[in-house]
Amino acid sequence: MADLSSSYLGLPIRNPLVAASSPLTASLDSLKQLEDAGLGAVVLKSIFEEQIELDGLAALKDAEGYLGHTDGYEFIKAISMERQIDAYLALLEGAKKSLSIPVIASINCYRDGTWLEYAKRFINLGADAVELNYYVIGADPEKEGREMEKEFLQLVRSARKAIDVPLSLKIGSAYSSLANLLRRFDEEEVDGVVLFNRFYSPDIDIERMKMTQAQMISGKDEYALALRWVGLMSEEVRYDLIGATGIHSADSAIKLLLAGAKAVQLCSVLLKKGAGSAQKMLRDLEDWMKRHEFEDIEAFRGKLAKKYKSDGSQWTRVQYLKTMLEAQRM
């Protein structure tokens, strides 16, 4: 029987399939189902820094009549924010008591600030690791990419000082020099980086002529971007690289592991097909390992990253040129 055990941010896990932050990781019953389905670890549904602030402002609006008191403003805002934190702490506490697999707290943040205090409380309650889900869009034409990346690195530096459990970053791909940024994370001693976050995308309803939300479920081919960057960087950095987005089958998970991923995060496939889809992926992974006579994950992890390390063009231009030549022959 093939050994599927792996590690995630230095934590031992029974296999490299991890449930990503999603609505499925927002309740204790669902978390138990994910563990029963065989997932190696779970990332709790992200707590959003912006949402906590917005809810605090909404509470202030609802309580305008009480704000004449000197301390009314700060008191009501603090109570609203504390309510959300308490709910998250209750979920984390229940998960730690009920599950035997690693439980990772997730914070969706957009600046250096009070969320660090949330992280400390999650750690005190037993979170095995913390994932920072960093979401910014370079939509300000006056702001240079270098300045945005400098702010990101400062946030990571602050987090590393405050967080004494394994720390991972879940990021997007839109940076001026992604390879350089990934290398800089190594200097900040993070434990892992998840490639990539699938951010909210806007759409337009052309009949109502209103803004709406684009499809949030990933397609089965969207793993390609993560595959390229895992392949390029897994031999260049000390920390774990984790593949995410578009992983709907054992095939795509295997590809990312061959490229050097330490593990993969599953989200859309679990939402579409249920927790049982992880069981099929694990069976298919084990069958593939048997066919290729790999006794454990480490026997093939990073095999292609090592093979093409001296020629990074295999991950960048070569396949593009081959595709163009094939198109010309048609």
C-alpha positions as CSV (number, residue, x, y, z in Angstrom):
1,M,0.0,0.0,0.0
2,A,1.4,3.4,-1.0
3,D,2.4,5.8,1.7
4,L,0.5,9.1,1.1
5,S,1.7,10.8,4.3
6,S,3.2,14.3,3.8
7,S,3.8,17.5,5.7
8,Y,2.3,20.9,5.6
9,L,4.1,23.9,7.0
10,G,6.1,21.4,9.0
11,L,3.0,19.7,10.4
12,P,2.6,16.0,9.7
13,I,-0.5,15.2,7.6
14,R,-1.8,11.9,6.4
15,N,-2.0,12.9,2.8
16,P,-1.3,16.1,0.7
17,L,-4.9,17.0,0.1
18,V,-6.0,20.0,2.3
19,A,-9.4,21.6,2.5
20,A,-9.1,25.3,1.5
21,S,-10.9,28.1,3.3
22,S,-14.5,28.0,2.0
23,P,-18.1,27.8,3.1
24,L,-17.4,24.1,3.7
25,T,-14.9,24.9,6.5
26,A,-17.3,27.3,8.3
27,S,-19.2,24.8,10.4
28,L,-18.2,22.0,12.7
29,D,-20.4,19.4,11.1
30,S,-18.9,20.1,7.7
31,L,-15.4,20.0,9.1
32,K,-16.1,16.6,10.5
33,Q,-17.3,15.4,7.1
34,L,-14.1,16.6,5.5
35,E,-12.0,14.7,8.0
36,D,-14.1,11.6,7.5
37,A,-13.6,11.9,3.7
38,G,-9.8,11.7,4.3
39,L,-8.6,15.3,4.0
40,G,-5.1,15.7,5.5
41,A,-5.8,19.1,7.1
42,V,-8.4,21.9,7.0
43,V,-8.2,25.7,6.7
44,L,-11.1,27.4,8.5
45,K,-13.2,29.8,6.6
46,S,-11.4,33.1,6.5
47,I,-12.3,35.9,8.9
48,F,-12.3,39.1,6.9
49,E,-10.7,42.2,8.4
50,E,-12.8,44.5,6.2
51,Q,-16.1,42.7,7.1
52,I,-15.4,43.1,10.8
53,E,-14.8,46.8,10.3
54,L,-18.0,47.2,8.2
55,D,-20.1,45.4,10.7
56,G,-18.7,47.6,13.4
57,L,-19.8,50.7,11.4
58,A,-23.2,49.2,10.7
59,A,-23.7,48.7,14.5
60,L,-22.8,52.3,15.1
61,K,-25.4,53.4,12.6
62,D,-28.1,51.3,14.2
63,A,-27.2,52.7,17.6
64,E,-27.1,56.4,16.8
65,G,-29.3,57.3,19.7
66,Y,-26.7,56.0,22.2
67,L,-23.6,57.7,20.7
68,G,-24.0,60.9,22.8
69,H,-22.3,59.1,25.7
70,T,-18.6,59.8,25.8
71,D,-17.5,56.2,25.4
72,G,-20.6,55.1,23.3
73,Y,-18.9,55.1,19.9
74,E,-15.9,52.9,20.8
75,F,-18.0,50.6,23.0
76,I,-20.6,49.7,20.4
77,K,-18.0,49.3,17.7
78,A,-15.9,47.1,19.9
79,I,-18.9,44.9,20.9
80,S,-19.8,44.3,17.3
81,M,-16.2,43.4,16.3
82,E,-15.9,41.1,19.4
83,R,-19.0,39.2,18.4
84,Q,-17.5,38.1,15.2
85,I,-14.2,37.2,16.8
86,D,-16.0,35.1,19.4
87,A,-17.9,33.2,16.8
88,Y,-14.6,32.3,15.0
89,L,-13.0,31.3,18.3
90,A,-15.9,29.0,19.0
91,L,-15.5,27.3,15.6
92,L,-11.8,27.0,16.2
93,E,-12.2,25.6,19.7
94,G,-14.8,23.1,18.5
95,A,-12.6,22.0,15.6
96,K,-9.6,21.5,17.8
97,K,-11.6,19.3,20.2
98,S,-13.3,17.3,17.5
99,L,-10.7,16.8,14.8
100,S,-7.5,14.8,14.8
101,I,-6.1,16.5,11.7
102,P,-4.4,20.0,11.7
103,V,-6.7,23.0,11.9
104,I,-5.4,26.1,10.3
105,A,-6.9,29.6,11.1
106,S,-7.3,31.9,8.2
107,I,-7.4,35.7,8.2
108,N,-8.2,37.7,5.1
109,C,-6.3,41.0,5.5
110,Y,-5.5,44.0,3.4
111,R,-3.2,46.0,5.6
112,D,-0.9,45.9,8.6
113,G,-3.2,46.3,11.7
114,T,-5.4,45.0,14.4
115,W,-5.9,41.5,12.8
116,L,-2.5,40.6,14.4
117,E,-4.3,40.6,17.7
118,Y,-6.9,38.2,16.3
119,A,-4.1,35.9,15.2
120,K,-2.7,35.8,18.7
121,R,-6.0,34.8,20.1
122,F,-6.4,32.0,17.6
123,I,-3.0,30.7,18.5
124,N,-3.8,30.8,22.2
125,L,-6.8,28.6,21.5
126,G,-4.7,26.0,19.7
127,A,-4.6,26.8,16.0
128,D,-2.0,24.6,14.4
129,A,-1.0,27.3,11.9
130,V,-2.2,30.7,10.6
131,E,-2.8,31.4,6.9
132,L,-2.8,35.1,5.9
133,N,-5.1,35.6,2.8
134,Y,-3.7,38.8,1.3
135,Y,-6.1,40.5,-1.1
136,V,-5.1,43.8,-2.8
137,I,-5.6,45.0,-6.3
138,G,-3.2,47.5,-7.9
139,A,-6.0,49.8,-9.0
140,D,-4.4,53.1,-8.0
141,P,-2.5,54.4,-11.1
142,E,-0.4,56.7,-8.8
143,K,0.9,53.8,-6.8
144,E,4.0,51.9,-8.1
145,G,4.2,48.2,-7.9
146,R,7.4,48.4,-5.8
147,E,5.5,50.4,-3.2
148,M,2.7,47.8,-3.0
149,E,5.2,45.0,-2.6
150,K,7.1,46.9,0.1
151,E,3.8,47.2,2.1
152,F,3.2,43.5,1.6
153,L,6.6,42.6,2.9
154,Q,6.2,44.9,5.9
155,L,2.9,43.1,6.7
156,V,4.6,39.7,6.5
157,R,7.4,41.0,8.7
158,S,5.0,42.1,11.4
159,A,3.1,38.8,11.1
160,R,6.2,36.8,11.5
161,K,7.2,38.6,14.7
162,A,3.8,38.2,16.2
163,I,2.9,34.6,15.1
164,D,4.9,31.8,16.7
165,V,3.2,28.9,14.9
166,P,3.7,28.0,11.3
167,L,2.7,30.9,9.0
168,S,1.6,30.7,5.4
169,L,0.6,33.3,2.9
170,K,-2.1,32.8,0.3
171,I,-1.5,35.3,-2.5
172,G,-2.5,36.3,-6.0
173,S,-0.2,36.3,-9.0
174,A,-0.4,40.0,-10.1
175,Y,2.9,41.3,-8.9
176,S,5.6,43.2,-10.9
177,S,8.2,40.5,-10.2
178,L,6.6,37.4,-8.7
179,A,9.8,35.4,-8.6
180,N,11.6,38.1,-6.6
181,L,8.7,38.5,-4.2
182,L,8.6,34.8,-3.5
183,R,12.4,34.9,-2.9
184,R,11.9,37.8,-0.5
185,F,9.3,35.8,1.5
186,D,12.2,33.3,2.2
187,E,14.1,36.1,3.9
188,E,11.0,36.8,6.2
189,E,11.1,33.1,7.3
190,V,7.5,32.2,6.3
191,D,6.7,28.5,6.4
192,G,4.6,28.3,3.2
193,V,3.0,30.2,0.3
194,V,-0.2,29.1,-1.4
195,L,-0.3,29.7,-5.1
196,F,-2.8,31.1,-6.0
197,N,-5.8,32.8,-4.4
198,R,-8.8,33.0,-6.6
199,F,-10.1,36.5,-6.0
200,Y,-13.6,37.9,-6.5
201,S,-14.1,39.0,-10.1
202,P,-16.8,41.5,-11.2
203,D,-19.2,40.9,-14.1
204,I,-22.0,42.8,-15.7
205,D,-25.7,41.8,-16.2
206,I,-26.3,43.3,-19.6
207,E,-30.1,43.2,-19.3
208,R,-30.3,45.0,-16.0
209,M,-27.1,46.9,-16.7
210,K,-25.8,46.3,-13.2
211,M,-22.6,45.1,-11.7
212,T,-22.7,41.5,-10.5
213,Q,-20.4,38.7,-9.4
214,A,-18.6,36.4,-11.8
215,Q,-18.5,32.6,-11.3
216,M,-16.5,31.9,-8.1
217,I,-16.1,28.1,-8.9
218,S,-12.8,27.4,-10.6
219,G,-12.5,25.5,-13.9
220,K,-10.6,22.2,-14.1
221,D,-7.8,23.7,-16.2
222,E,-7.1,26.7,-13.9
223,Y,-4.3,24.8,-12.1
224,A,-1.9,25.7,-15.0
225,L,-0.7,29.1,-13.5
226,A,0.1,27.5,-10.1
227,L,1.8,24.6,-11.9
228,R,4.2,27.0,-13.7
229,W,5.2,28.9,-10.6
230,V,5.5,25.9,-8.4
231,G,7.7,24.4,-11.0
232,L,9.8,27.5,-11.3
233,M,10.2,28.2,-7.6
234,S,10.0,25.0,-5.6
235,E,13.7,24.4,-5.9
236,E,14.5,28.1,-5.2
237,V,12.9,28.7,-1.8
238,R,13.1,27.0,1.6
239,Y,9.5,27.2,2.5
240,D,6.6,25.0,1.3
241,L,4.8,25.9,-1.9
242,I,1.2,24.7,-2.0
243,G,-0.8,24.5,-5.2
244,A,-4.4,25.9,-5.3
245,T,-7.2,26.8,-7.8
246,G,-8.4,24.4,-10.4
247,I,-7.4,21.2,-8.7
248,H,-10.4,19.0,-9.5
249,S,-8.8,15.6,-9.9
250,A,-5.9,13.4,-8.8
251,D,-4.2,14.2,-12.1
252,S,-3.9,17.9,-11.4
253,A,-2.8,17.2,-7.8
254,I,-0.1,14.8,-9.1
255,K,1.1,17.4,-11.6
256,L,1.6,20.0,-8.9
257,L,3.4,17.4,-6.6
258,L,5.7,16.5,-9.5
259,A,6.4,20.2,-9.9
260,G,7.4,20.4,-6.2
261,A,4.3,21.3,-4.3
262,K,4.3,20.1,-0.7
263,A,0.5,19.8,-0.8
264,V,-2.6,21.1,-2.7
265,Q,-5.6,22.9,-1.5
266,L,-9.1,21.8,-2.6
267,C,-12.1,24.1,-2.8
268,S,-14.3,24.2,-5.9
269,V,-14.3,20.4,-6.4
270,L,-15.5,19.9,-2.8
271,L,-18.2,22.6,-3.2
272,K,-19.4,21.0,-6.5
273,K,-19.1,17.3,-5.8
274,G,-19.0,17.1,-2.0
275,A,-16.4,15.9,0.5
276,G,-16.6,12.4,-1.1
277,S,-14.7,13.7,-4.1
278,A,-11.6,13.7,-2.0
279,Q,-11.9,10.0,-1.4
280,K,-11.8,9.3,-5.1
281,M,-8.8,11.6,-5.6
282,L,-6.9,9.7,-2.9
283,R,-7.8,6.4,-4.5
284,D,-6.6,7.6,-7.9
285,L,-3.4,9.1,-6.4
286,E,-2.6,5.7,-4.8
287,D,-3.4,3.8,-8.0
288,W,-1.0,6.1,-10.0
289,M,1.7,5.7,-7.4
290,K,1.4,1.9,-7.6
291,R,1.5,1.9,-11.4
292,H,4.7,4.0,-11.3
293,E,6.2,2.1,-8.4
294,F,6.5,5.0,-6.0
295,E,6.3,3.8,-2.4
296,D,5.7,7.3,-0.9
297,I,5.1,10.9,-1.9
298,E,8.7,12.0,-1.5
299,A,9.8,9.5,-4.1
300,F,8.3,11.7,-6.9
301,R,7.7,15.1,-5.3
302,G,9.6,17.8,-7.2
303,K,10.9,15.3,-9.8
304,L,10.2,17.6,-12.7
305,A,11.3,20.8,-10.8
306,K,14.7,19.2,-10.3
307,K,14.8,17.9,-13.9
308,Y,14.2,21.4,-15.4
309,K,15.9,23.5,-12.7
310,S,18.9,24.4,-15.0
311,D,16.5,25.3,-17.8
312,G,13.7,27.3,-16.5
313,S,12.5,28.1,-20.1
314,Q,10.7,24.7,-20.0
315,W,8.3,26.4,-17.5
316,T,8.1,29.7,-19.4
317,R,8.7,29.9,-23.2
318,V,9.6,26.5,-24.6
319,Q,6.1,25.0,-24.5
320,Y,4.7,28.3,-25.9
321,L,7.0,28.1,-28.9
322,K,6.2,24.4,-29.4
323,T,2.5,25.2,-29.4
324,M,3.0,28.0,-32.0
325,L,5.0,25.7,-34.3
326,E,2.3,23.0,-34.1
327,A,-0.4,25.6,-34.9
328,Q,1.6,26.7,-38.0
329,R,1.7,23.1,-39.3
330,M,-2.1,22.7,-39.0
